[in-house]
Amino acid sequence: METQRETHPNLQLCRCSSAVVDDETCILCGRYVAAPAEPGPAVAEAPAPRWTRAGIVRAIRAFAFFHDRPPSEAEWMAPTGAAWPSAHAVRRHFGSFDDGLAAAGIV
């Protein structure tokens, strides 16, 4: 069976210290959780892939759950590689930050 990572090679990997896994994604950050890798030769790390719509929705919901409020656009102006997608990634996928919140059912 093909994993989500194989069908969507641009998924961002979870970097949470203790990922909470739901299927193949982390509930905390909405990113893909890789299966434990088999030991092998050291390989240079590839550039971080982009966020998916589903990952962004999960990240918005997780943020709202843990902070008891929706994220603000200013909070998510962080560079890529942060625990949450950037505001730019939300706008790119949903047209506006508010539309991203609406897609997550937050507003």
N, C-alpha and C positions, 0 to 999 in steps of 0.2 A: 504494500500500500504506500502511496506517495504521501510524504509529509507536506505540511503547509509550507515549510521552508524550501522544499524542492520545487513546488509549483509557483512560489513567489520568492525568488532569490533575493529580493530587495528588502525583506523584512528586517527590522531592527531587533537585535538580540537584547534580552533582559540583562540589566546590570545591577538589579537589586541584590542586596547582600543575602536576603532570605526570600526568594521568589515564592509567591503563592500561586500555584499552577492550576489553571482551569483549561483542560485539554492541552493545547500547545502554547498557550499564552499566559503571561503573568497578570493576575488580577490587579496588582498594585500599580504597574506601569503600562499595561496593555501591550507589551512587546512579546515577541516570540521567545519561548524557552527552549533552547537546544537540548537535545538528548546528550547525556554524558559522552564526551569524545573518548575514543580509544587512544591510548598513548601512542605517540608516533613522533616523527621528526618535527622539530620546531619550524613553524611556517609563519611568515610575515602576516600580520593581521590586515585584512581587506578594509577599505574605507567603510564607514558605517552606512548601511542602507537607509532608505527613506521610510517614513511612517506610512502605514496603510490607513484607509478610512476607518476600518473596523478597529484598528489599534488606537487611533485617535479617540474614537468614541469610548473605548474601554478606559483610556487614560483620563478622559474628562470625567467619566463616572467614578473612577477610583479617586481622583483628586477631590471631587465633591463629597464622596463618602468619608474620606479621611480628614478633610478640612471642614466638613459640615457647611460648605458653601461652594458655589461654582468658582472656577478659576477666573482671574481677570486677564485680559489681554496683556496688560503690562507685566504680570507675573511670568507669562510664557514667552517673553521676548528673549529668553535665554538662547545661547548658541546650540546647534545640534549636538547630540551626545548627552544632553541633560536628561534627567529622569522623566521629563514630560516632553511632548512634542513642542516645537516652537510655535508661536502665534502665526508665523509665516506658513508653517506646514498646515495648520488648521485652515487658514484663509485659502491656501492653494487647493485643498481638497473640498472645502465647503463653500467657498466664495466670500465668506466673512466669518469672523470669530463667533458672532452671535448665531449664525446659521449652524456652526459646529456644535455650540451648546444646545441648540434646538434639536439637532440630529441625535444628541446623546440623551434627550429628554430632560434636560436640566432646566430650561426656561420655556 
